Each structure stands twice: as structure tokens, then as C-alpha cells.
Amino acid sequence: MVSLAYEVEFSEGKGTEQFVFTVTGDKALLFNYNVNSPLLITK
């Protein structure tokens, strides 16, 4: 498993994206994706 986290800036604010990949041999497949940002809270 490989986990990558990125601080990102959207047009209206900031957030964090996380990608988790499973790696078998020379293939990496996306296992999980998550985005977290205060922008996702409905007003």
C-alpha cells in the first residue's frame, strides 16, 4: 500500500486530498480517495 496526501488550493479555499494505492508487481491501482475541505460543508 502507498498513501499520498496533498494540500490543495481550490478556487474558493484550501483542502487536503488523500490517495491510497495498492501495488502489485509493477501495477498500482487506486484503492481509496478522500478529499477534506471546509468548502464541503453546506451553508
The 8 nearest C-alpha neighbors of each residue, nearest first, counted from 0:
[[1, 21, 20, 22, 2, 19, 30, 27],
 [0, 2, 20, 19, 21, 3, 22, 18],
 [1, 3, 19, 18, 20, 0, 4, 17],
 [4, 2, 18, 17, 19, 1, 5, 16],
 [3, 5, 17, 16, 18, 2, 15, 6],
 [6, 4, 16, 15, 7, 17, 3, 14],
 [5, 7, 15, 14, 16, 4, 8, 13],
 [8, 6, 14, 15, 13, 5, 9, 16],
 [7, 9, 13, 12, 14, 10, 6, 11],
 [8, 10, 12, 11, 13, 7, 14, 38],
 [9, 11, 12, 8, 13, 7, 38, 14],
 [12, 10, 9, 13, 38, 8, 14, 37],
 [13, 11, 9, 8, 10, 38, 14, 36],
 [14, 12, 8, 7, 9, 36, 15, 6],
 [13, 15, 36, 7, 35, 6, 8, 16],
 [14, 16, 6, 35, 5, 7, 34, 36],
 [15, 17, 34, 5, 4, 33, 35, 6],
 [16, 18, 4, 33, 3, 32, 34, 5],
 [17, 19, 32, 3, 2, 31, 4, 20],
 [20, 18, 2, 31, 30, 1, 29, 32],
 [21, 19, 29, 30, 1, 28, 0, 27],
 [22, 20, 0, 28, 27, 30, 1, 29],
 [21, 23, 27, 26, 0, 20, 24, 28],
 [24, 22, 26, 25, 27, 21, 28, 0],
 [23, 25, 26, 22, 27, 21, 28, 0],
 [24, 26, 23, 27, 22, 28, 21, 20],
 [27, 25, 23, 24, 22, 28, 21, 20],
 [26, 28, 22, 21, 20, 23, 29, 25],
 [29, 27, 20, 21, 30, 22, 26, 23],
 [28, 30, 20, 31, 19, 21, 27, 18],
 [31, 29, 20, 19, 21, 28, 32, 18],
 [32, 30, 19, 29, 18, 33, 20, 17],
 [33, 31, 18, 17, 19, 34, 30, 16],
 [34, 32, 17, 16, 35, 18, 31, 15],
 [33, 35, 16, 15, 17, 36, 32, 14],
 [36, 34, 15, 14, 16, 33, 37, 39],
 [35, 37, 14, 38, 39, 15, 13, 34],
 [36, 38, 39, 40, 35, 14, 13, 12],
 [39, 37, 36, 40, 12, 11, 41, 13],
 [38, 40, 37, 36, 41, 35, 34, 42],
 [41, 39, 38, 37, 42, 36, 35, 14],
 [42, 40, 39, 38, 37, 36, 35, 11],
 [41, 40, 39, 38, 37, 36, 11, 12]]
